[in-house]
Amino acid sequence: MAISSVLTTATSGLRAASLRAESAAGNIANINTKGYQATRVSQSTLVNADPVDPATAVFAQLQGSDNPPDLTNEIVRLIEAEATYRANAEVIRTAEDVAKQTVNLRA
């Protein structure tokens, strides 16, 4: 698997986690707003089956919900989004380290 595939997966994961955090934060901020309906993030995985350069990307979009926000659930969603964001950021840091080591070996 090429580093570009790893970076594609990680950056799409960062975008999805960011959208999930944005949704949860908005729901928390509007928890006492009368008539406010919570937003949710619909997320799916897209897989490129190219045998030479396979890649996976996460597609996420914000959607409305029929339910009012629940503080406990929103805090859990915010924590999940943070953990996902940190994990994807670590993948990018690791890919950068691997790329640097590869360059150093070739030099």
C-alpha positions in Angstrom: 0.0 0.0 0.0 1.4 3.4 -1.0 1.8 6.2 1.5 -0.5 8.3 -0.7 -3.3 5.7 0.0 -2.7 5.9 3.7 -2.8 9.7 3.6 -6.0 9.7 1.6 -7.7 7.4 4.2 -6.4 9.4 7.2 -7.3 12.8 5.8 -10.8 11.7 4.9 -11.1 10.3 8.4 -9.9 13.7 9.8 -12.6 15.5 7.8 -15.3 13.0 9.0 -14.2 13.3 12.6 -14.2 17.1 12.4 -17.7 17.1 11.0 -18.9 14.8 13.8 -17.3 17.1 16.4 -19.0 20.1 14.7 -22.4 18.3 14.8 -22.1 17.3 18.5 -20.9 20.8 19.5 -23.8 22.4 17.7 -26.2 20.1 19.3 -24.8 20.8 22.7 -24.9 24.6 22.1 -28.5 24.4 21.1 -29.7 21.9 23.7 -32.0 24.4 25.3 -33.3 26.0 22.1 -37.0 25.3 21.8 -37.9 23.2 18.8 -34.2 22.5 17.8 -33.7 19.2 16.1 -30.3 17.5 16.5 -28.0 17.0 13.6 -26.3 13.7 12.9 -23.5 12.7 10.6 -24.1 10.0 8.0 -20.9 8.3 7.3 -19.9 5.6 4.8 -16.7 4.1 3.5 -15.6 4.2 -0.1 -13.1 1.6 -1.2 -10.9 1.8 -4.3 -10.2 -1.7 -5.4 -7.2 -0.8 -7.5 -4.6 -3.6 -6.9 -1.7 -1.2 -7.5 -2.8 1.6 -5.3 -5.8 0.6 -3.1 -7.3 3.4 -1.1 -10.1 3.8 1.4 -11.9 7.0 2.0 -14.5 8.0 4.5 -17.5 10.0 3.2 -19.5 12.0 5.8 -22.3 14.5 5.5 -24.4 16.3 8.0 -28.1 15.4 8.2 -31.0 16.5 10.2 -32.7 14.3 12.8 -36.2 14.1 14.1 -35.0 14.0 17.8 -34.0 16.8 20.1 -30.4 16.6 21.3 -29.5 14.6 24.4 -26.6 16.0 26.4 -25.1 12.6 27.4 -25.2 11.2 23.9 -23.7 14.4 22.5 -20.8 14.4 24.9 -20.1 10.7 24.0 -20.2 11.6 20.3 -17.8 14.5 20.9 -15.4 12.2 22.8 -15.7 9.6 20.0 -14.9 12.3 17.4 -11.9 13.5 19.3 -10.5 10.0 19.6 -11.1 9.3 15.9 -9.4 12.6 15.0 -6.4 11.8 17.2 -6.0 8.4 15.7 -6.1 9.7 12.1 -3.6 12.4 13.0 -1.3 9.8 14.4 -1.5 7.8 11.2 -0.4 10.9 9.3 2.5 11.5 11.7 3.5 7.8 11.3 3.3 8.0 7.5 5.5 11.1 7.6 8.1 9.3 9.7 8.1 6.3 7.4 8.6 8.7 4.4 11.5 10.4 6.1 13.2 7.1 7.0 12.7 5.9 3.4 14.4 9.1 2.1 17.2 8.7 4.6 17.8 5.0 3.5 18.0 6.0 -0.1 20.4 8.9 0.5 
